[in-house]
């Protein structure tokens, strides 16, 4: 039976620098924005992340998009 993929939701993970770690490098923390539409434009998501962190004292280090997909069996006809 064939398997089809069904996009569910996505999570936008924003990693940012928050001070200095004991080893001397930057301390990285992250915030997650859940329930992002799976078909959201990647460039627009990056622009939103950059705009949010332009309001923060902490510099944005990375923008990660985690997609969630359900794998379901295609019904027989």
Buried (B, 14 or more C-beta within 10 A) or exposed (E): EEEEEEEEEBBBBBBBBBEEEEEEEBEEEEBEBEEBEEEEEEEEBBEBBEEBBEEEEBEBBEBEBEEEEEEEEEEEE
